[in-house]
Amino acid sequence: MMEELMTYKSVYDETVLQVFGNFRDSIENLKLTSDYVVSIRKIVNLCKIKIRYLEDEIETDCNIYHSASTKLKKKPESDSRHRIIWISAFDSDARQRFDIASNLFLILNPFFEKEISERYKDLKEVEVHNLALLTANNFAADLLMPRKLVVNALVKAMRLLNYDAKENFSEMDIDLVANRAAKIMHVPSDSFKYRLTVLGLFR
């Protein structure tokens, strides 16, 4: 499988790659080291961004997708000016990786909220903020869970659980496979399950 993938250019589409701007060539040429896991820390390093750890426990919003609430969502910890991503030392590796990917988008797009405000002048400040965070989290999902690697992880998970891909899967079966595949990809299980829905897998 690695021979097919080789570089990150082969697993991402234009919408993901264009986010990297001047760092795009470096990301495209970065070689995969796994059939399942995206090297997010290598990507961040290539973008000349540093990762720092918060020793105090912080709250993270696991409900990373759509919300009808107008409550201000907590923005991931990042410093665009100094190009630093702050993550909680208490979080799981999967949660840290997702927060790193979300923050990466925000640092690469420091004026994103301003651009949204100018484009959609009727939106309230809280709506602009939440839309920016939603976009960052969607980018994180695209970055950490490209379709090719998701399929690879599902195949491995089904093999480990002795499932036949030709069988009809119950909701419980899908849940078991998804949880195992999420662990294989080192991503949060809730994010992985939503990603399956977005990609139209198992449906």
Buried (B, 14 or more C-beta within 10 A) or exposed (E): EEEEBEEBBEBBEEEBBEBBEEBBEBBBEBEBEBBBBBBBBBBBBBBEBEBEEEEEEBEBBEEBBEEEEEEEBEBBBBBBEEBBBBBBEBBEEBBBBBBBBBBBBBBBBEEBBEEBBEEEEEBEEEBBBBBBBBBBBBBBBBBBBBBBBBBBBBBBBBEEEEBEEEEEBEEEBBEBBBBBBBBBBBBBBBBBBBBBEBBEBBE
